[in-house]
Amino acid sequence: MQNRTSRLALAAAGVTVVLWASAFVSIRSAGAAYSPGALALGRLLAGALVLGCVLLIRREGLPPRAAWRGILVSGLLWFGVYMVVLNWGEQEVDAGTAAMVVNIGPILIALLGARFLKESLPPRLVAGMAVSFAGAVAVGLSMSGGSEGSGGSSDAGTSVLGVVLCLVAAAAYAGGVVAQKPALAHGSALQVTTFGCLVGAVACLPFAGQLVEEAGRAPLSATLNMLYLGVFPTALAFTTWAYALARTTAGRMGATTYAVPALVVLLAWLFLGELPGVLTLAGGALCLAGVAVSRSRPRAAAASGRTESI
């Protein structure tokens, strides 16, 4: 039974990573027609609608009172602040710079998890994150300042505002994950994700006017990509993330997301025709190697059966 749970949790983490990587392609399209706040609100509304329907079908109801503190904090930070600020930051700096700065997030998750959740920092986790972060930096450097930017100005890579926004996004992401972890001890993954998404949508309601105005003139492809972001990288991926997070530590889950830059490189090649260079490929390989190291366990610990599920 434990092995089956471990496999399901690992599969859930894999679904999350793949869908979050796929969001890169959709944000490219939707971000050209929608402003940061409007895009975040549209994405969250679509996600909340899907999650709400599933919640009603499953009749899970409201989460327990003990879960609400974590839901509110994670909803505001991760679903609200993170999505708006990241969309804004990626318009101020190129995609490579944004990737490098935002990938500080998993490191912050591990540190905050150790401080507030009393999680350990095993040497393999620290070493794996160091390797993966080096890979993320390599991918970022290979994408910075060239034609692979996110559509900003030619000097976007030097924008102090953009770097600050990406740092805020990384901090909001880390804070949201660490706040969400205790909530999952009381509520289900679906409950925590649904109401976190609703909290984020409510926080983004000041952008409702922009969303209505921009939706009226946006091309259909941009709107469809926004809806895709809401249904798959938000509703589905955040739920599978919560399922996996409930069965392991925040630090290890954060380290798993270092697979995203490698998958982004692959998806950009397949769907955008962006042929990766040697540095990009090397960085992607380092990201994956670091994830493998961070998720590995010493043989003695693995044999004891007293470690986390994934």
C-alpha positions in Angstrom: 0.0 0.0 0.0 2.8 2.4 0.9 4.6 1.6 -2.4 1.4 2.4 -4.3 1.0 5.7 -2.5 4.6 6.5 -3.2 4.1 5.9 -6.9 0.9 7.9 -7.1 2.6 10.8 -5.3 5.6 10.7 -7.6 3.3 10.6 -10.6 1.4 13.6 -9.3 4.6 15.5 -8.9 5.5 14.6 -12.5 2.2 15.9 -13.8 2.7 19.2 -12.0 6.2 19.7 -13.4 5.2 18.9 -17.0 2.1 21.2 -16.9 4.0 24.1 -15.2 6.6 23.8 -17.9 3.9 23.8 -20.6 2.6 27.1 -19.2 5.7 28.8 -20.7 4.3 28.4 -24.2 0.8 29.6 -23.3 2.1 32.6 -21.4 4.1 33.7 -24.5 0.8 34.0 -26.4 -1.6 35.2 -23.7 0.9 37.7 -22.2 1.1 39.6 -25.6 -2.6 40.4 -25.4 -3.3 40.6 -21.7 -1.8 42.8 -19.0 -0.2 41.0 -15.9 -3.2 41.5 -13.6 -5.8 40.7 -16.2 -4.0 37.5 -17.2 -3.7 36.4 -13.6 -7.4 37.0 -12.9 -8.6 35.3 -16.0 -6.4 32.3 -15.3 -7.6 32.1 -11.7 -11.2 32.5 -12.6 -11.0 29.6 -15.1 -9.2 27.5 -12.6 -11.6 28.3 -9.7 -14.6 27.4 -12.0 -13.2 24.0 -12.9 -12.1 23.2 -9.3 -15.4 24.3 -7.9 -17.3 22.0 -10.2 -15.1 19.1 -9.3 -15.5 19.9 -5.6 -19.3 19.9 -5.9 -19.3 16.6 -7.8 -17.1 15.0 -5.2 -19.1 16.6 -2.4 -16.1 17.5 -0.3 -17.6 20.7 1.0 -15.7 23.3 3.0 -12.2 22.6 4.4 -11.9 22.3 8.2 -11.4 25.5 10.2 -7.8 24.5 11.0 -6.9 24.5 7.3 -8.1 28.1 6.6 -5.1 30.0 7.9 -2.8 28.2 5.5 -5.3 28.4 2.6 -5.7 32.2 3.1 -1.9 32.8 3.2 -1.1 30.5 0.3 -4.0 31.9 -1.7 -2.9 35.5 -1.3 0.9 34.9 -1.8 1.0 32.1 -4.3 -2.2 32.3 -6.3 -2.5 36.1 -6.0 0.8 38.0 -5.6 3.0 35.4 -7.3 1.0 35.2 -10.5 0.6 39.0 -10.9 4.1 39.9 -10.0 5.7 37.2 -12.2 3.6 38.2 -15.2 4.7 41.8 -14.6 8.3 40.9 -14.0 8.6 38.8 -17.2 7.5 42.0 -19.2 10.4 43.9 -17.6 13.2 41.4 -18.0 14.0 38.7 -20.6 12.9 35.1 -20.0 16.4 33.9 -19.0 16.8 36.5 -16.3 13.4 35.8 -15.0 14.1 32.1 -14.9 17.4 32.6 -13.0 15.9 34.9 -10.3 12.6 33.0 -9.8 14.5 29.8 -9.3 15.7 31.1 -6.0 12.3 30.0 -4.9 13.0 26.4 -4.2 16.0 27.4 -2.1 13.8 29.7 -0.1 11.3 26.9 0.3 13.9 24.6 1.8 15.1 27.3 4.2 11.6 28.4 5.3 10.6 24.8 5.6 13.5 24.2 8.0 12.7 27.3 10.0 8.9 27.1 10.2 8.0 23.5 9.5 11.0 22.0 11.3 12.0 20.1 8.2 15.5 18.7 7.9 18.0 19.7 5.2 19.7 16.4 4.2 23.1 16.8 2.5 21.7 15.1 -0.7 18.9 17.7 -0.9 21.3 20.6 -0.4 23.7 19.2 -3.0 21.0 18.4 -5.5 19.5 21.9 -5.2 22.9 23.4 -5.7 23.4 21.4 -8.9 19.9 22.2 -10.2 20.3 25.9 -9.4 23.6 26.0 -11.4 21.7 24.4 -14.3 18.9 26.9 -14.0 21.5 29.7 -14.1 23.1 28.1 -17.2 19.7 27.9 -18.9 18.9 31.5 -17.9 22.3 32.8 -19.2 21.8 31.0 -22.5 18.3 32.7 -22.9 19.3 36.2 -21.7 19.6 39.2 -23.9 18.8 37.4 -27.1 15.8 36.7 -29.3 14.4 34.2 -26.8 13.2 37.0 -24.5 9.6 37.3 -23.4 8.7 40.1 -25.6 10.0 43.0 -23.6 12.3 45.7 -24.7 15.8 45.1 -25.9 17.2 46.5 -22.6 14.8 44.5 -20.5 17.5 42.3 -19.1 19.0 45.2 -17.2 15.7 46.3 -15.6 16.1 46.7 -11.9 12.4 46.8 -11.5 12.1 43.5 -13.3 14.7 41.8 -11.2 13.0 43.1 -8.0 9.6 41.8 -9.2 11.0 38.4 -9.9 12.6 38.3 -6.4 9.2 39.2 -5.0 7.6 36.4 -7.0 10.2 33.9 -5.7 9.5 35.0 -2.1 5.7 34.8 -2.6 6.0 31.4 -4.2 8.2 30.1 -1.3 5.9 31.6 1.4 2.8 30.2 -0.3 4.2 26.7 -0.4 5.3 26.7 3.2 1.9 28.1 4.3 0.1 25.5 2.3 1.9 22.5 3.8 0.2 22.6 7.2 -3.2 23.2 5.6 -2.9 19.9 3.9 -2.7 18.1 7.3 -6.4 19.2 7.8 -7.9 19.6 4.3 -7.8 17.5 1.1 -5.6 18.5 -1.8 -8.7 19.5 -3.7 -10.1 21.6 -0.9 -6.9 23.4 -0.3 -6.3 24.1 -4.0 -9.9 25.1 -4.7 -10.2 27.7 -2.0 -6.6 28.9 -2.4 -7.4 29.6 -6.0 -10.6 31.4 -5.0 -8.7 33.5 -2.5 -6.2 34.5 -5.2 -9.1 35.3 -7.6 -10.7 37.6 -5.1 -7.4 39.3 -4.4 -7.1 40.0 -8.2 -10.6 41.4 -8.6 -9.3 44.9 -8.9 -8.1 43.9 -12.4 -11.6 42.8 -13.5 -12.1 46.0 -15.6 -8.8 45.4 -17.5 -9.7 41.8 -18.1 -13.1 42.7 -19.6 -11.6 45.4 -21.8 -8.7 43.3 -23.0 -10.8 40.2 -23.6 -12.9 42.3 -26.1 -9.9 42.9 -28.3 -7.6 40.0 -27.6 -7.2 37.4 -30.4 -8.9 34.1 -29.8 -5.6 32.2 -29.5 -4.5 34.4 -26.6 -7.8 33.9 -24.7 -7.7 30.1 -25.3 -4.2 30.1 -23.9 -5.4 32.0 -20.9 -8.1 29.4 -20.4 -5.6 26.6 -20.8 -3.4 28.2 -18.1 -6.4 28.2 -15.8 -7.6 24.6 -16.4 -4.3 22.7 -16.7 -1.3 24.5 -15.1 -3.6 25.9 -12.4 -6.6 23.7 -11.6 -5.0 20.3 -12.4 -1.3 21.0 -11.7 -1.8 22.8 -8.4 -4.1 20.0 -7.2 -1.5 17.3 -8.1 1.1 19.5 -6.4 -0.9 19.6 -3.2 -1.5 15.8 -3.3 2.3 15.2 -3.6 3.2 18.0 -1.1 1.0 16.3 1.6 3.1 13.2 1.3 6.6 14.7 1.4 8.5 17.7 2.7 8.2 21.2 1.2 12.0 21.2 0.5 11.9 18.1 -1.6 8.9 19.2 -3.5 10.6 22.6 -4.2 13.7 20.8 -5.4 11.5 18.8 -7.8 10.4 21.9 -9.7 14.0 22.4 -10.9 13.0 19.9 -13.6 10.8 22.7 -15.1 13.6 24.7 -16.8 14.8 21.5 -18.6 11.2 20.7 -19.8 10.7 24.4 -20.9 13.8 24.0 -23.1 12.3 20.9 -24.7 8.8 22.4 -25.1 10.2 25.6 -26.6 12.1 23.5 -29.1 9.0 21.4 -30.0 6.3 24.0 -30.1 8.2 27.3 -30.7 10.9 26.1 -32.9 13.6 27.5 -30.6 16.6 25.2 -31.1 18.6 25.0 -27.8 22.3 25.7 -27.8 25.0 23.7 -26.1 24.8 25.9 -22.9 21.1 25.5 -22.7 21.2 21.7 -23.1 24.0 21.5 -20.5 22.0 23.6 -18.1 18.9 21.4 -18.6 20.9 18.3 -18.0 22.3 19.8 -14.7 18.7 20.6 -13.6 17.6 17.1 -14.1 20.7 15.6 -12.5 20.2 17.9 -9.4 16.6 16.8 -9.1 17.7 13.1 -9.2 20.3 13.8 -6.5 17.9 15.7 -4.3 15.3 13.0 -4.4 17.7 10.1 -3.9 18.0 8.5 -0.4 20.9 6.8 1.3 20.5 3.0 1.1 20.2 2.6 4.8 17.4 5.1 5.0 15.6 3.6 2.1 15.8 0.1 3.6 14.4 1.3 6.9 11.2 2.5 5.3 10.9 5.4 7.7 11.4 8.1 5.1 8.9 10.2 3.2 6.7 8.7 0.5 8.5 10.4 -2.4 
